[in-house]
Amino acid sequence: MADRKTFPLRIDEQILEGLRRWADDDLRSLNGQIEWVLREALRQRGRVKEKAAPTRPRP
């Protein structure tokens, strides 16, 4: 597994709450959901290689 870095994040309260509900629906942690959303956005735009950004199948 890749090394993980700590990074402070300023985020709108409504966006954070939406991500929290989405994470709960997908049975992920909030941090895991944020990472998944960012990874998917990067993958869809060709900013990261497929093997460098594996995604967990959605329930």
LOLO-520812 format. One line per 4 residues: number of its first residue (from 0); their letters; for each residue x, y, z of C-alpha. Coordinates in nm, 2 decimals, always signed. Each point is the difference from the previous one (the first is absolute). Example, Ala and Ser with C-alpha at 12.3 -4.5 7.8 and 13.67 -1.06 7.14 Angstrom:
<recs>
0 = as = +1.23/-0.45/+0.78 | +0.14/+0.34/-0.07
</recs>
This chain:
<recs>
0 = madr = +0.00/+0.00/+0.00 | +0.12/+0.35/-0.08 | +0.13/+0.23/+0.27 | -0.26/+0.23/+0.14
4 = ktfp = +0.06/+0.37/+0.09 | -0.19/+0.21/+0.25 | -0.15/+0.31/-0.16 | -0.22/+0.27/+0.16
8 = lrid = -0.32/+0.06/-0.20 | -0.22/+0.30/+0.02 | -0.34/-0.09/-0.14 | -0.35/+0.15/+0.00
12 = eqil = -0.22/-0.14/+0.28 | -0.28/-0.11/-0.25 | +0.25/-0.18/-0.22 | +0.15/-0.18/+0.30
16 = eglr = -0.34/-0.11/+0.12 | -0.09/-0.12/-0.34 | +0.32/-0.20/-0.02 | -0.06/-0.14/+0.35
20 = rwad = -0.35/-0.13/-0.10 | +0.14/-0.14/-0.33 | +0.28/-0.18/+0.20 | -0.26/-0.14/+0.23
24 = ddlr = -0.20/-0.13/-0.29 | +0.31/-0.16/-0.16 | +0.12/-0.14/+0.34 | +0.32/+0.20/-0.03
28 = slng = +0.17/+0.23/+0.25 | -0.02/+0.37/-0.08 | +0.37/+0.01/-0.08 | -0.04/-0.30/-0.22
32 = qiew = -0.29/+0.16/-0.19 | +0.19/+0.32/-0.05 | +0.30/-0.19/-0.14 | -0.23/-0.21/-0.22
36 = vlre = -0.17/+0.31/-0.14 | +0.34/+0.17/-0.08 | +0.14/-0.32/-0.15 | -0.30/-0.05/-0.22
40 = alrq = +0.01/+0.36/-0.12 | +0.37/-0.04/-0.08 | -0.05/-0.33/-0.18 | -0.29/+0.13/-0.21
44 = rgrv = +0.21/+0.30/-0.12 | +0.30/-0.22/-0.07 | +0.21/+0.16/+0.27 | +0.10/-0.32/+0.16
48 = keka = +0.08/-0.35/-0.14 | -0.26/-0.27/+0.06 | +0.24/-0.23/+0.20 | +0.11/+0.30/+0.21
52 = aptr = -0.36/+0.07/+0.11 | -0.19/-0.32/+0.08 | -0.35/+0.04/+0.11 | -0.20/-0.21/+0.23
56 = prp = -0.32/-0.15/-0.16 | -0.31/+0.18/+0.11 | -0.25/-0.19/+0.21
</recs>
